[in-house]
């Protein structure tokens, strides 16, 4: 049993990869809710490790907007991640309170989530059909979780820190049930930031960084840089400290609709056995009700 219990536990503890945290910050930080000063909806799909059977796949839907009170923002995140027989769906409600600070705004965020876990044991090909653990067709549980975050942004730069979906859980193999526990060694800690530099009236540069820390794993650092042309097209490259290069293409189709695509190229030894990863995101901003602070292209 150990061979497939370990991957299940690992996937449950690690936060899924994405190349678009900088564009869709709400996925990792509840304090971002309402920061686009309009109703904003995003949909994302990630197909990871193409070429491997039952490889990880992720679907993400986010929506957020400020209330009439400019200080309060509300957000919704629905996320589904699957790998093999393991499936996890999270429904997260986010609340953010914003205040003016110096030349920008500081936002504090809180999120509450219901996380639905499912393990379909009956999908396994096994030698022993009488295995007690595999006699159940599936194992499903609904567990609560919380998120905390802080986010500061101005017209030209932003920086944020967050603790998404803390309250860890562990599968009790004797009972088949999940147990909630408070373990700081099971949490993911995020710090991200970015800056926009005007190189000319038509050309901009947006360097950014994402740091993800998990006590039981190597620190993940994403370095990214995007060049923007006429605030319509962006071409970028990223490097992840796990032998991963990322190519990014972003297009503002009109004042409200944006499409983003990225391709991961793994040049480690493992990369010879798979066709990297694809990720696509659509973002639609319905309308602006007030003058926004910045370009909001981060």
C-alpha positions in Angstrom: 0.0 0.0 0.0 2.9 2.4 0.7 3.7 3.0 -3.0 0.4 4.8 -3.6 -0.3 6.2 -0.1 2.9 8.3 -0.2 2.0 10.2 -3.5 -1.5 10.8 -2.1 -0.2 12.4 1.1 2.4 14.4 -0.7 -0.1 15.9 -3.2 -2.5 16.7 -0.4 0.1 18.7 1.5 1.8 20.5 -1.4 0.1 23.5 -3.0 -0.5 22.9 -6.8 1.9 24.6 -9.3 0.8 27.5 -11.4 2.6 30.0 -13.6 -0.1 32.7 -13.3 0.0 33.6 -9.6 1.2 37.1 -10.5 -1.9 37.6 -12.8 -4.4 35.9 -10.6 -3.2 36.6 -7.1 -6.5 35.7 -5.5 -5.6 32.0 -6.0 -3.0 32.3 -3.2 -3.8 35.5 -1.3 -7.3 36.4 0.0 -6.2 40.0 0.5 -6.3 40.5 -3.3 -10.1 40.4 -3.3 -11.4 43.7 -4.8 -8.0 45.0 -5.8 -8.9 45.3 -9.4 -11.6 47.8 -8.5 -14.2 46.0 -10.6 -15.9 42.6 -10.9 -13.2 40.4 -12.2 -13.6 36.7 -13.3 -10.9 34.3 -14.2 -10.8 30.7 -15.4 -7.6 28.6 -15.5 -6.7 25.1 -16.7 -3.4 23.4 -16.2 -2.3 20.1 -17.7 0.9 19.0 -15.9 3.5 16.4 -16.9 1.9 15.6 -20.3 2.9 12.1 -21.3 2.4 10.5 -17.9 -0.8 8.5 -17.2 -3.0 10.1 -14.5 -0.8 13.1 -14.3 -1.9 16.2 -12.3 -4.6 18.4 -13.7 -6.0 21.6 -12.2 -9.1 23.7 -12.9 -9.5 27.1 -11.2 -12.3 29.7 -11.2 -12.0 33.0 -9.3 -14.3 36.0 -9.0 -13.9 39.1 -6.9 -15.1 42.7 -6.6 -15.1 45.6 -4.2 -18.3 46.6 -2.4 -19.8 50.0 -2.6 -17.7 50.7 0.4 -14.3 51.1 -1.3 -12.5 49.5 1.6 -14.1 46.1 1.5 -13.5 43.4 -1.2 -15.1 40.0 -1.5 -13.9 37.0 -3.5 -14.8 33.4 -4.5 -12.3 30.7 -5.5 -13.4 27.2 -6.8 -10.5 24.9 -7.5 -10.2 21.3 -8.5 -7.0 19.3 -8.5 -6.6 15.6 -9.5 -3.8 13.1 -9.7 -4.5 9.5 -10.4 -7.1 8.2 -8.0 -6.9 11.3 -5.9 -9.2 14.3 -6.4 -9.6 17.5 -4.3 -12.0 20.3 -4.7 -11.8 23.6 -2.7 -14.5 26.2 -2.4 -13.1 29.3 -0.8 -14.8 32.6 0.3 -12.5 35.5 0.7 -12.8 38.8 2.6 -10.4 41.8 2.3 -10.2 45.1 4.0 -8.2 47.9 2.3 -6.8 51.1 3.6 -4.7 53.9 2.2 -1.1 53.8 3.1 1.5 56.2 1.7 1.2 56.2 -2.1 -0.6 52.9 -2.3 -3.1 50.6 -0.6 -2.7 48.0 2.1 -5.1 45.1 2.1 -5.6 42.5 4.8 -7.4 39.3 3.8 -9.2 36.3 5.4 -10.5 33.2 3.6 -12.7 30.3 4.7 -12.7 27.1 2.7 -14.5 23.8 2.4 -12.2 21.2 1.0 -13.7 18.0 -0.5 -11.3 15.0 -0.7 -12.0 11.9 -2.7 -9.8 8.7 -3.2 -11.3 6.3 -5.7 -9.6 3.0 -4.6 -11.7 1.0 -7.1 -9.7 2.6 -10.0 -6.5 0.8 -9.0 -5.2 -2.3 -10.7 -4.3 -4.6 -7.8 -3.0 -8.1 -7.3 -5.1 -8.8 -4.2 -8.7 -8.0 -4.8 -9.5 -8.9 -1.1 -7.3 -6.0 0.2 -9.4 -4.5 3.0 -8.4 -0.9 2.1 -9.6 -1.5 -1.5 -12.9 -3.0 -0.7 -14.4 0.5 -0.4 -15.2 2.1 -3.8 -14.2 5.5 -2.7 -13.2 7.5 0.4 -14.7 11.0 0.6 -14.4 13.7 3.2 -15.3 17.4 3.6 -13.0 19.4 5.8 -12.7 23.1 6.7 -9.7 25.3 6.1 -8.6 28.9 6.4 -6.4 31.4 4.6 -4.6 34.6 5.7 -2.9 37.3 3.6 -1.6 40.8 3.4 -1.1 42.7 0.1 0.3 46.1 -0.6 0.1 47.7 -4.1 0.8 51.0 -5.8 0.7 52.2 -9.4 4.0 50.6 -10.2 4.7 47.7 -7.8 3.1 45.2 -5.4 4.2 42.9 -2.6 2.2 40.2 -0.8 2.5 37.5 1.8 0.0 34.7 2.5 -0.7 31.5 4.3 -3.3 29.8 2.1 -5.5 26.9 3.2 -3.9 26.1 6.6 -5.4 23.6 8.9 -3.8 20.4 7.7 -5.3 16.9 7.7 -4.1 13.3 7.6 -5.7 10.1 6.4 -6.1 7.5 9.2 -5.5 4.3 7.3 -7.1 2.1 10.1 -10.4 4.0 10.0 -10.3 5.4 6.4 -11.2 8.9 7.7 -9.3 12.2 7.6 -8.3 13.8 10.9 -7.8 17.6 11.2 -4.7 18.8 13.0 -2.8 22.0 13.4 0.7 21.3 12.0 2.9 24.2 10.9 5.1 21.7 9.1 2.3 21.0 6.7 1.6 24.6 5.7 2.6 26.5 2.6 4.0 30.1 3.0 4.0 32.5 0.0 5.7 35.7 -0.7 5.4 37.4 -4.1 6.1 40.8 -5.6 6.5 42.6 -8.9 7.4 45.9 -10.4 6.6 47.7 -13.7 9.3 49.7 -15.5 8.5 52.0 -18.4 11.3 51.4 -20.9 9.6 53.7 -23.5 6.2 55.1 -24.2 5.2 51.8 -25.8 7.4 49.2 -24.0 7.3 48.1 -20.4 9.2 45.5 -18.3 7.6 43.6 -15.4 10.0 41.5 -13.3 8.4 39.5 -10.6 9.2 36.9 -8.0 7.3 34.2 -6.2 8.7 32.3 -3.2 6.9 29.3 -1.8 8.1 27.7 1.4 7.0 24.4 2.9 9.0 23.1 5.9 9.2 19.5 4.5 10.3 20.5 1.0 12.8 22.5 -0.9 12.0 26.2 -1.2 10.5 27.0 -4.6 11.5 30.3 -6.2 9.9 31.5 -9.4 11.8 34.3 -11.3 9.7 35.9 -14.0 10.1 38.8 -16.5 7.6 40.0 -19.0 8.0 42.6 -21.8 4.8 44.5 -22.6 4.0 46.3 -25.9 1.4 49.0 -26.1 -0.4 47.5 -23.0 -1.8 44.8 -25.4 0.8 42.1 -25.7 3.2 40.6 -23.2 6.0 38.0 -23.8 7.8 36.6 -20.8 10.1 33.9 -19.5 10.4 32.4 -16.1 12.8 30.1 -14.2 11.8 27.8 -11.4 14.5 26.4 -9.2 13.6 22.9 -10.1 15.2 22.8 -13.5 12.2 24.3 -15.1 11.9 27.1 -17.7 8.6 28.7 -18.4 7.5 30.6 -21.6 4.6 33.0 -21.2 2.4 34.8 -23.7 -0.3 37.3 -22.7 -2.8 39.2 -24.9 -5.3 42.0 -23.9 -7.9 41.3 -26.6 -9.9 44.4 -25.6 -10.3 46.6 -22.5 -12.0 43.8 -20.6 -10.8 40.4 -21.9 -7.3 39.0 -21.4 -5.9 35.6 -22.4 -2.7 34.1 -21.0 -0.8 30.9 -22.0 2.3 29.3 -20.6 4.4 26.3 -21.4 6.8 24.6 -18.9 10.0 23.0 -20.2 11.6 20.6 -17.8 15.3 20.1 -18.7 16.0 17.7 -15.8 16.5 14.0 -16.3 12.7 13.5 -15.7 12.0 15.9 -18.6 13.0 13.3 -21.2 10.0 11.1 -20.2 7.3 13.8 -20.5 6.1 16.6 -22.7 6.3 19.4 -20.0 3.1 21.2 -19.0 0.5 23.6 -20.5 -1.5 26.3 -18.7 -4.1 28.7 -20.0 -6.1 31.4 -18.3 -8.9 33.8 -19.3 -9.7 37.0 -17.3 -12.7 39.2 -17.8 -13.2 42.6 -16.1 -16.8 43.6 -16.4 -16.6 47.4 -16.0 -14.8 50.1 -14.0 -16.9 52.1 -11.6 -14.1 54.3 -10.4 -10.6 55.4 -11.4 -8.2 52.5 -10.7 -4.8 53.1 -9.1 -2.6 51.3 -11.6 -2.4 49.3 -14.8 -3.4 46.0 -13.1 -1.4 44.0 -15.5 0.5 42.2 -12.8 
